[in-house]
């Protein structure tokens, strides 16, 4: 008789093979799942995971993309190395954050949202800061760091508002002539009221800054720094040609010398006998006579008492304008502080770039089960073949014996 062997393994046989080593297969599957999960959690994810938070930054005039002091606004300033270092030093939670390494490795980025307006793209004021997780001990620390960056950007706006100078530098004011002093004060006055008018146009006259309205602040400045006071100073100076006390003697000497020269010119013109030029000479003589009368009046007015009184009125107006300028600066800073804000789109940092631990664990378990199952089936299949060969050898021996 001839024995026939049927090749192949049925699904039922595979299940029986695995069943004989079920605990070993399960333990191997669990072990592989745990190894992969730990590998992803502590090796892969820390280098790929990112935290991001979006926020909206707004302040007066932000649509112009200018800071309060007139310099250009750049959203990249939000993550400048200077800003990062300041935030890192502001909170002990960030003590372990290596800002320099973060910058060198491009571990932080900021993006701006743009919108199309009249065929141009303009920023909306929405920004997103993204950091790599490897620089932070936890998600909470990373989101606190991003929040601090956004709040630092807001404070930067207020600080730039505080740097605006409405006052006249005292050293500059001291060194210029009376004419230039009045011109400087006139320009300062115009700047003060232009600033109030711009705020009123944008927010309305009744807008409260602190305990007063914008219109009240403007009215106070108008009372203290009336245009009439500057006009009076200008007319008095034009009439009397005052100079500072330290220049008084020199100015009187110049005027006296001018008088002598004018007298010499008058005498020379009177000697002209030509009838053709007599009319012109008479006109020049009249002008010189009038000028000498003016000089006499100027010299008589250049008394120490008059100059001191004029100088006092000039500095009184200067002091009033400086006070008004400082008040405006205070109003400006308060207004920027009230109107500058940061609004976050989410309360928690958004996590991206990581691999789900649960998914990895399940996949590892399945892969481990398949591999361990295949090994178990291989072992059982080889054992089955050896058993068949042994049985076949015994059958052949029995046949020969018979």
C-alpha positions, 0 to 999 in steps of 0.5 A, spaced: 500 500 500 502 507 498 501 512 503 499 519 501 500 526 504 496 532 504 500 538 504 497 545 507 495 547 513 488 549 515 485 556 519 483 551 524 490 548 525 493 555 525 488 556 531 490 550 534 497 551 533 497 558 536 492 556 542 498 551 544 502 557 545 497 562 547 500 565 553 507 566 550 504 569 544 500 574 548 506 576 553 510 577 547 505 581 544 504 585 550 512 586 551 512 589 543 506 594 544 510 596 551 516 597 548 513 601 542 509 605 546 515 607 551 519 608 544 514 613 541 513 617 548 520 618 550 524 618 544 520 620 538 514 624 540 519 629 544 523 631 538 517 631 533 511 634 538 509 641 537 505 646 541 502 652 538 497 658 540 493 663 536 492 670 539 489 677 536 493 683 538 490 690 537 492 697 539 490 704 537 493 704 530 495 697 529 492 697 522 497 702 520 503 696 522 506 702 526 508 702 533 506 708 537 513 711 536 512 711 528 517 705 527 515 699 523 511 694 526 514 687 525 510 681 527 517 677 528 519 682 533 514 677 538 519 672 538 526 676 537 531 673 541 531 679 546 523 678 547 525 670 548 530 672 553 526 677 557 520 672 558 525 667 560 528 671 565 521 673 567 518 667 570 522 661 574 518 656 571 522 658 564 529 657 568 530 651 564 528 653 557 535 654 553 533 660 549 539 661 545 539 653 542 531 655 541 533 660 536 539 657 533 535 650 532 529 654 529 525 651 535 520 657 535 516 660 529 510 665 529 506 666 523 501 672 521 494 671 518 493 675 512 487 678 508 486 680 501 484 688 500 484 691 494 488 686 491 493 687 496 494 682 502 494 686 509 495 683 516 489 681 520 492 682 527 492 674 528 498 671 530 500 663 531 506 662 535 509 654 535 514 651 539 517 645 539 516 641 545 523 638 547 525 645 550 519 645 555 518 640 561 510 640 560 505 642 555 503 647 561 510 650 561 510 651 553 503 654 553 505 659 559 511 661 555 507 663 549 502 667 553 508 671 556 510 672 549 504 675 547 503 679 553 510 681 552 508 684 545 502 688 548 507 691 553 512 693 548 506 697 545 505 700 551 512 702 552 513 705 545 507 709 547 511 712 553 517 713 549 513 718 545 516 725 547 512 731 546 516 736 551 522 740 548 528 738 550 531 743 556 538 744 553 535 745 546 530 750 549 536 754 553 541 754 547 536 758 542 534 765 540 528 768 543 525 767 536 527 760 536 524 759 543 517 762 540 517 757 534 519 751 538 513 753 543 508 754 537 510 747 534 509 744 541 503 747 542 500 744 535 503 737 536 499 737 543 492 739 540 493 735 534 494 729 538 488 730 542 484 732 536 486 725 533 484 721 539 477 725 539 476 723 532 478 716 533 474 715 540 470 721 541 470 727 545 467 723 551 472 717 551 474 717 559 481 716 560 482 715 567 477 719 571 477 725 565 474 725 558 479 727 552 475 733 551 476 735 558 484 734 558 484 738 551 480 744 555 485 744 560 491 744 555 487 750 552 487 754 558 494 753 560 497 754 553 493 759 549 495 761 542 494 768 545 500 768 550 504 766 544 502 771 539 503 776 545 510 774 546 512 774 538 509 781 538 513 784 544 519 781 541 518 784 534 517 790 537 523 791 542 528 786 539 530 783 546 536 778 547 538 774 553 541 778 558 548 775 557 548 778 550 545 785 552 551 789 552 554 786 545 547 788 542 547 795 545 554 796 542 552 793 535 546 798 535 550 804 537 555 802 531 549 801 526 547 808 528 554 811 527 554 808 520 547 810 518 549 817 520 555 817 516 551 814 510 546 820 511 552 825 511 555 822 504 548 822 501 547 829 503 553 831 499 550 828 492 549 834 488 546 831 482 539 832 481 538 826 477 539 822 483 537 827 488 530 823 489 533 816 490 538 819 495 532 823 499 529 816 500 535 813 502 536 818 507 529 818 510 529 810 511 536 811 515 533 816 519 527 812 521 532 806 522 536 810 527 529 812 531 528 805 531 535 803 534 534 809 539 527 805 541 531 798 541 536 801 546 532 804 551 528 798 551 534 793 552 534 794 560 535 789 564 528 789 567 525 789 561 529 783 558 528 779 565 520 780 565 520 778 558 524 772 559 520 770 565 514 770 561 517 766 556 519 761 561 512 761 564 509 759 557 515 754 556 513 751 563 506 751 561 507 747 555 511 742 558 506 741 563 501 740 558 506 735 554 507 731 560 499 730 561 498 728 554 504 723 555 500 720 561 494 720 557 497 717 551 500 711 555 493 710 559 489 710 552 494 705 549 494 701 556 486 701 555 486 699 548 491 695 547 490 687 548 491 680 547 485 675 545 487 668 545 483 663 540 484 657 545 485 657 553 490 651 552 496 650 547 494 645 541 498 639 540 501 637 533 506 633 530 506 627 535 504 620 534 498 617 539 501 612 544 494 608 544 494 607 537 502 605 537 500 600 543 495 597 539 499 596 533 504 594 536 500 588 540 497 586 533 504 586 530 507 582 536 501 577 536 502 576 528 510 575 529 509 571 535 503 567 532 507 565 526 513 563 530 508 558 534 505 556 528 512 554 525 514 551 531 508 546 531 508 545 524 516 543 524 514 538 530 508 536 526 512 534 520 517 530 525 511 526 527 509 524 520 516 522 518 516 518 525 510 515 523 512 514 516 518 510 518 515 506 523 509 504 518 515 502 512 518 498 518 512 494 519 511 492 512 518 490 511 517 485 517 511 482 514 
